[in-house]
């Protein structure tokens, strides 16, 4: 589902969300990586747990983020209806050094298996392998 229009209240929430550098950095990482948990965001951004949680809660309450629980982890993601407009806004910032550095940090930590999101991907891989074996 794409967002075709929105009211003034939502517009205000969206632009307030983008008015803080920390929230923009979080939204950027979620946009690029599809889903992340607070501990991964903390590690990549070098924020405290309290700061990260406060900004994620703000974005969730603004209606931009959804979440799902998996074992002890809560993974946050950008809701589908907002990916187009967020992508457009982030497109204007694509050359920003801070955002590029955040993404590079994510890639390094992910490749070193230091992020909880690895567990999510490993579980998905195992489930897909299990399903394939079940169809043989």
C-alpha positions, 0 to 999 in steps of 0.5 A: 500500500502506498501513501497517496496523500496525508493530512496536516497532522500526519505531515507535521508528525513526518516533518517533526520526525525528520527535524532531528538528526538522530531520528533521520539516521535511524529512519535511514538505517531502517530504510536501507536495511528493512528491519533492525532492533534497538540493540543493533541501532545502538551499536551502529549509531553509538547511541545509548539504549535510552536515546535509541529507544526514545527516538524509536518510540517517537517514530513508532508513535508518529506512525512511521514504524511497525514492529514484530517480536522474534524470540527476545528481540523486537525488530522495527521496520518502516511501514510500507506505506511510507517507504516511497515518501521517506525514500524521496526525502532520504534521496536528497541526503544520499551524499551525506557523510554521516548517513554514508558512514552509518551504513558502512558501519552497519555493513562492517558489523553485519559482516562480522556477525556482531548484530542481532539481525544476523539471527533473524536472517539465519532463522529465515535461511534455516526455515527456507531450507527446512521447507525445501527439504519438506517438499522433496 
